[in-house]
């Protein structure tokens, strides 16, 4: 789960570094990088919400017993 977040941070850093030094990135490579960032954020959020939901179910099942 945390691998997605690390990958997002790495891609964001790479994108910001290339923009800050003025390296010319084609629109295709920039859009692919941004797409990967968004996709990995979506994966991270869905996995995080699922794990939080499972934790809540475990806590509720303890009280039901």
N, CA, C and O atoms as a printed pandas DataFrame, in Angstrom:
     atom_number atom_name residue_name chain_id  residue_number  x_coord  y_coord  z_coord
0              1         N          UNK        A               1    0.824   -1.188    0.000
1              2        CA          UNK        A               1    0.000    0.000    0.000
2              3         C          UNK        A               1    0.872    1.257    0.000
3              4         O          UNK        A               1    0.615    2.206   -0.741
4              5         N          UNK        A               2    1.897    1.247    0.835
5              6        CA          UNK        A               2    2.743    2.440    0.911
6              7         C          UNK        A               2    3.619    2.593   -0.333
7              8         O          UNK        A               2    4.133    3.679   -0.601
8              9         N          UNK        A               3    3.791    1.512   -1.091
9             10        CA          UNK        A               3    4.596    1.584   -2.300
10            11         C          UNK        A               3    3.969    2.537   -3.313
11            12         O          UNK        A               3    4.684    3.248   -4.019
12            13         N          UNK        A               4    2.640    2.558   -3.388
13            14        CA          UNK        A               4    1.968    3.494   -4.284
14            15         C          UNK        A               4    2.254    4.937   -3.885
15            16         O          UNK        A               4    2.485    5.787   -4.745
16            17         N          UNK        A               5    2.240    5.210   -2.600
17            18        CA          UNK        A               5    2.490    6.566   -2.134
18            19         C          UNK        A               5    3.934    6.983   -2.393
19            20         O          UNK        A               5    4.194    8.128   -2.761
20            21         N          UNK        A               6    4.864    6.066   -2.203
21            22        CA          UNK        A               6    6.278    6.358   -2.480
22            23         C          UNK        A               6    6.473    6.631   -3.964
23            24         O          UNK        A               6    7.209    7.541   -4.345
24            25         N          UNK        A               7    5.806    5.833   -4.801
25            26        CA          UNK        A               7    5.912    6.024   -6.244
26            27         C          UNK        A               7    5.338    7.367   -6.663
27            28         O          UNK        A               7    5.883    8.024   -7.550
28            29         N          UNK        A               8    4.237    7.785   -6.032
29            30        CA          UNK        A               8    3.650    9.098   -6.322
30            31         C          UNK        A               8    4.621   10.206   -5.949
31            32         O          UNK        A               8    4.814   11.149   -6.716
32            33         N          UNK        A               9    5.230   10.097   -4.778
33            34        CA          UNK        A               9    6.182   11.126   -4.353
34            35         C          UNK        A               9    7.393   11.178   -5.281
35            36         O          UNK        A               9    7.889   12.260   -5.597
36            37         N          UNK        A              10    7.866   10.021   -5.713
37            38        CA          UNK        A              10    9.009    9.967   -6.622
38            39         C          UNK        A              10    8.666   10.602   -7.968
39            40         O          UNK        A              10    9.447   11.395   -8.493
40            41         N          UNK        A              11    7.517   10.263   -8.525
41            42        CA          UNK        A              11    7.110   10.849   -9.807
42            43         C          UNK        A              11    6.864   12.349   -9.690
43            44         O          UNK        A              11    7.220   13.110  -10.590
44            45         N          UNK        A              12    6.259   12.775   -8.588
45            46        CA          UNK        A              12    6.016   14.212   -8.390
46            47         C          UNK        A              12    7.326   14.977   -8.279
47            48         O          UNK        A              12    7.485   16.054   -8.853
48            49         N          UNK        A              13    8.264   14.400   -7.531
49            50        CA          UNK        A              13    9.572   15.043   -7.408
50            51         C          UNK        A              13   10.290   15.131   -8.741
51            52         O          UNK        A              13   10.897   16.153   -9.060
52            53         N          UNK        A              14   10.221   14.060   -9.520
53            54        CA          UNK        A              14   10.860   14.059  -10.833
54            55         C          UNK        A              14   10.224   15.099  -11.749
55            56         O          UNK        A              14   10.926   15.809  -12.469
56            57         N          UNK        A              15    8.907   15.186  -11.723
57            58        CA          UNK        A              15    8.207   16.157  -12.563
58            59         C          UNK        A              15    8.541   17.587  -12.149
59            60         O          UNK        A              15    8.826   18.432  -12.998
60            61         N          UNK        A              16    8.505   17.857  -10.849
61            62        CA          UNK        A              16    8.826   19.209  -10.380
62            63         C          UNK        A              16   10.278   19.569  -10.640
63            64         O          UNK        A              16   10.578   20.719  -10.961
64            65         N          UNK        A              17   11.186   18.609  -10.507
65            66        CA          UNK        A              17   12.598   18.865  -10.786
66            67         C          UNK        A              17   12.804   19.211  -12.255
67            68         O          UNK        A              17   13.516   20.163  -12.574
68            69         N          UNK        A              18   12.190   18.449  -13.146
69            70        CA          UNK        A              18   12.342   18.726  -14.575
70            71         C          UNK        A              18   11.742   20.066  -14.956
71            72         O          UNK        A              18   12.267   20.755  -15.830
72            73         N          UNK        A              19   10.652   20.440  -14.312
73            74        CA          UNK        A              19   10.052   21.746  -14.601
74            75         C          UNK        A              19   10.924   22.864  -14.050
75            76         O          UNK        A              19   11.099   23.894  -14.701
76            77         N          UNK        A              20   11.471   22.668  -12.852
77            78        CA          UNK        A              20   12.244   23.752  -12.225
78            79         C          UNK        A              20   13.566   24.016  -12.930
79            80         O          UNK        A              20   14.010   25.163  -12.972
80            81         N          UNK        A              21   14.209   22.996  -13.482
81            82        CA          UNK        A              21   15.483   23.243  -14.170
82            83         C          UNK        A              21   15.264   23.649  -15.618
83            84         O          UNK        A              21   16.220   23.970  -16.324
84            85         N          UNK        A              22   14.029   23.637  -16.059
85            86        CA          UNK        A              22   13.709   24.086  -17.402
86            87         C          UNK        A              22   13.937   23.033  -18.465
87            88         O          UNK        A              22   14.030   23.352  -19.650
88            89         N          UNK        A              23   14.026   21.798  -18.056
89            90        CA          UNK        A              23   14.217   20.728  -19.033
90            91         C          UNK        A              23   12.924   20.578  -19.832
91            92         O          UNK        A              23   11.830   20.497  -19.274
92            93         N          UNK        A              24   13.082   20.543  -21.128
93            94        CA          UNK        A              24   11.884   20.465  -21.966
94            95         C          UNK        A              24   11.330   19.050  -21.959
95            96         O          UNK        A              24   11.995   18.098  -22.367
96            97         N          UNK        A              25   10.111   18.937  -21.493
97            98        CA          UNK        A              25    9.412   17.665  -21.513
98            99         C          UNK        A              25    8.327   17.753  -22.576
99           100         O          UNK        A              25    7.622   18.757  -22.681
100          101         N          UNK        A              26    8.205   16.709  -23.347
101          102        CA          UNK        A              26    7.143   16.706  -24.342
102          103         C          UNK        A              26    5.799   16.598  -23.636
103          104         O          UNK        A              26    5.718   16.148  -22.493
104          105         N          UNK        A              27    4.771   17.007  -24.317
105          106        CA          UNK        A              27    3.439   16.951  -23.714
106          107         C          UNK        A              27    3.030   15.511  -23.453
107          108         O          UNK        A              27    2.295   15.240  -22.504
108          109         N          UNK        A              28    3.491   14.596  -24.272
109          110        CA          UNK        A              28    3.165   13.187  -24.068
110          111         C          UNK        A              28    3.779   12.639  -22.796
111          112         O          UNK        A              28    3.107   11.963  -22.018
112          113         N          UNK        A              29    5.067   12.929  -22.581
113          114        CA          UNK        A              29    5.721   12.413  -21.377
114          115         C          UNK        A              29    5.183   13.082  -20.123
115          116         O          UNK        A              29    5.087   12.445  -19.074
116          117         N          UNK        A              30    4.829   14.366  -20.220
117          118        CA          UNK        A              30    4.273   15.054  -19.068
118          119         C          UNK        A              30    2.888   14.511  -18.730
119          120         O          UNK        A              30    2.561   14.330  -17.558
120          121         N          UNK        A              31    2.081   14.252  -19.745
121          122        CA          UNK        A              31    0.745   13.738  -19.479
122          123         C          UNK        A              31    0.797   12.308  -18.946
123          124         O          UNK        A              31   -0.031   11.938  -18.115
124          125         N          UNK        A              32    1.750   11.496  -19.406
125          126        CA          UNK        A              32    1.906   10.148  -18.878
126          127         C          UNK        A              32    2.328   10.198  -17.416
127          128         O          UNK        A              32    1.815    9.438  -16.595
128          129         N          UNK        A              33    3.252   11.082  -17.089
129          130        CA          UNK        A              33    3.707   11.215  -15.702
130          131         C          UNK        A              33    2.566   11.664  -14.794
131          132         O          UNK        A              33    2.376   11.106  -13.714
132          133         N          UNK        A              34    1.820   12.654  -15.222
133          134        CA          UNK        A              34    0.692   13.134  -14.423
134          135         C          UNK        A              34   -0.375   12.052  -14.290
135          136         O          UNK        A              34   -0.972   11.896  -13.225
136          137         N          UNK        A              35   -0.616   11.307  -15.363
137          138        CA          UNK        A              35   -1.575   10.213  -15.318
138          139         C          UNK        A              35   -1.162    9.128  -14.335
139          140         O          UNK        A              35   -1.996    8.597  -13.602
140          141         N          UNK        A              36    0.136    8.797  -14.320
141          142        CA          UNK        A              36    0.625    7.801  -13.360
142          143         C          UNK        A              36    0.493    8.290  -11.928
143          144         O          UNK        A              36    0.173    7.513  -11.029
144          145         N          UNK        A              37    0.736    9.570  -11.715
145          146        CA          UNK        A              37    0.595   10.137  -10.371
146          147         C          UNK        A              37   -0.857   10.009   -9.903
147          148         O          UNK        A              37   -1.118    9.558   -8.788
148          149         N          UNK        A              38   -1.782   10.402  -10.750
149          150        CA          UNK        A              38   -3.207   10.343  -10.389
150          151         C          UNK        A              38   -3.652    8.898  -10.178
151          152         O          UNK        A              38   -4.372    8.600   -9.225
152          153         N          UNK        A              39   -3.224    8.005  -11.064
153          154        CA          UNK        A              39   -3.609    6.602  -10.954
154          155         C          UNK        A              39   -3.096    5.977   -9.661
155          156         O          UNK        A              39   -3.830    5.251   -8.990
156          157         N          UNK        A              40   -1.848    6.253   -9.308
157          158        CA          UNK        A              40   -1.296    5.703   -8.067
158          159         C          UNK        A              40   -1.952    6.309   -6.840
159          160         O          UNK        A              40   -2.119    5.621   -5.833
160          161         N          UNK        A              41   -2.326    7.576   -6.898
161          162        CA          UNK        A              41   -3.064    8.181   -5.786
162          163         C          UNK        A              41   -4.424    7.512   -5.606
163          164         O          UNK        A              41   -4.858    7.268   -4.481
164          165         N          UNK        A              42   -5.089    7.220   -6.715
165          166        CA          UNK        A              42   -6.386    6.548   -6.632
166          167         C          UNK        A              42   -6.224    5.161   -6.022
167          168         O          UNK        A              42   -7.008    4.769   -5.158
168          169         N          UNK        A              43   -5.201    4.406   -6.471
169          170        CA          UNK        A              43   -4.951    3.084   -5.899
170          171         C          UNK        A              43   -4.666    3.172   -4.407
171          172         O          UNK        A              43   -5.176    2.364   -3.631
172          173         N          UNK        A              44   -3.851    4.148   -3.997
173          174        CA          UNK        A              44   -3.510    4.303   -2.591
174          175         C          UNK        A              44   -4.757    4.616   -1.766
175          176         O          UNK        A              44   -4.961    4.031   -0.702
176          177         N          UNK        A              45   -5.584    5.530   -2.251
177          178        CA          UNK        A              45   -6.767    5.933   -1.494
178          179         C          UNK        A              45   -7.742    4.775   -1.355
179          180         O          UNK        A              45   -8.299    4.569   -0.276
180          181         N          UNK        A              46   -7.961    4.010   -2.430
181          182        CA          UNK        A              46   -8.904    2.890   -2.333
182          183         C          UNK        A              46   -8.383    1.804   -1.397
183          184         O          UNK        A              46   -9.154    1.231   -0.627
184          185         N          UNK        A              47   -7.082    1.514   -1.455
185          186        CA          UNK        A              47   -6.526    0.503   -0.550
186          187         C          UNK        A              47   -6.568    0.985    0.895
187          188         O          UNK        A              47   -6.839    0.200    1.803
188          189         N          UNK        A              48   -6.303    2.259    1.113
189          190        CA          UNK        A              48   -6.326    2.813    2.461
190          191         C          UNK        A              48   -7.746    2.784    3.034
191          192         O          UNK        A              48   -7.943    2.413    4.191
192          193         N          UNK        A              49   -8.732    3.176    2.226
193          194        CA          UNK        A              49  -10.118    3.148    2.704
194          195         C          UNK        A              49  -10.568    1.728    3.003
195          196         O          UNK        A              49  -11.294    1.500    3.971
196          197         N          UNK        A              50  -10.146    0.766    2.178
197          198        CA          UNK        A              50  -10.519   -0.624    2.406
198          199         C          UNK        A              50   -9.913   -1.142    3.703
199          200         O          UNK        A              50  -10.577   -1.840    4.469
200          201         N          UNK        A              51   -8.646   -0.797    3.950
201          202        CA          UNK        A              51   -8.008   -1.263    5.187
202          203         C          UNK        A              51   -8.643   -0.603    6.411
203          204         O          UNK        A              51   -8.787   -1.248    7.450
204          205         N          UNK        A              52   -9.020    0.660    6.306
205          206        CA          UNK        A              52   -9.682    1.333    7.421
206          207         C          UNK        A              52  -11.057    0.736    7.677
207          208         O          UNK        A              52  -11.473    0.599    8.827
208          209         N          UNK        A              53  -11.758    0.382    6.616
209          210        CA          UNK        A              53  -13.079   -0.231    6.763
210          211         C          UNK        A              53  -12.958   -1.595    7.440
211          212         O          UNK        A              53  -13.782   -1.944    8.286
212          213         N          UNK        A              54  -11.936   -2.365    7.072
213          214        CA          UNK        A              54  -11.729   -3.672    7.702
214          215         C          UNK        A              54  -11.376   -3.525    9.180
215          216         O          UNK        A              54  -11.801   -4.336   10.002
216          217         N          UNK        A              55  -10.608   -2.504    9.517
217          218        CA          UNK        A              55  -10.271   -2.260   10.925
218          219         C          UNK        A              55  -11.526   -1.918   11.723
219          220         O          UNK        A              55  -11.697   -2.373   12.854
220          221         N          UNK        A              56  -12.400   -1.113   11.126
221          222        CA          UNK        A              56  -13.637   -0.750   11.816
222          223         C          UNK        A              56  -14.518   -1.977   12.017
223          224         O          UNK        A              56  -15.133   -2.128   13.073
224          225         N          UNK        A              57  -14.588   -2.853   11.023
225          226        CA          UNK        A              57  -15.395   -4.068   11.155
226          227         C          UNK        A              57  -14.836   -4.966   12.247
227          228         O          UNK        A              57  -15.601   -5.586   12.986
228          229         N          UNK        A              58  -13.520   -5.045   12.363
229          230        CA          UNK        A              58  -12.911   -5.858   13.418
230          231         C          UNK        A              58  -13.256   -5.310   14.808
231          232         O          UNK        A              58  -13.541   -6.074   15.731
232          233         N          UNK        A              59  -13.228   -3.984   14.945
233          234        CA          UNK        A              59  -13.547   -3.388   16.241
234          235         C          UNK        A              59  -15.011   -3.588   16.589
235          236         O          UNK        A              59  -15.348   -3.823   17.749
236          237         N          UNK        A              60  -15.880   -3.497   15.598
237          238        CA          UNK        A              60  -17.311   -3.699   15.844
238          239         C          UNK        A              60  -17.579   -5.144   16.205
239          240         O          UNK        A              60  -18.389   -5.419   17.090
240          241         N          UNK        A              61  -16.912   -6.079   15.532
241          242        CA          UNK        A              61  -17.156   -7.499   15.813
242          243         C          UNK        A              61  -16.687   -7.876   17.208
243          244         O          UNK        A              61  -17.207   -8.833   17.782
244          245         N          UNK        A              62  -15.734   -7.168   17.766
245          246        CA          UNK        A              62  -15.302   -7.436   19.142
246          247         C          UNK        A              62  -16.408   -7.085   20.139
247          248         O          UNK        A              62  -16.602   -7.786   21.132
248          249         N          UNK        A              63  -17.129   -5.997   19.867
249          250        CA          UNK        A              63  -18.188   -5.567   20.785
250          251         C          UNK        A              63  -19.447   -6.404   20.627
251          252         O          UNK        A              63  -20.225   -6.531   21.573
252          253         N          UNK        A              64  -19.659   -6.973   19.458
253          254        CA          UNK        A              64  -20.862   -7.747   19.219
254          255         C          UNK        A              64  -20.801   -9.063   19.976
255          256         O          UNK        A              64  -21.830   -9.562   20.433
256          257         N          UNK        A              65  -19.628   -9.624   20.115
257          258        CA          UNK        A              65  -19.478  -10.906   20.797
258          259         C          UNK        A              65  -19.884  -10.794   22.196
259          260         O          UNK        A              65  -19.828  -11.776   22.937
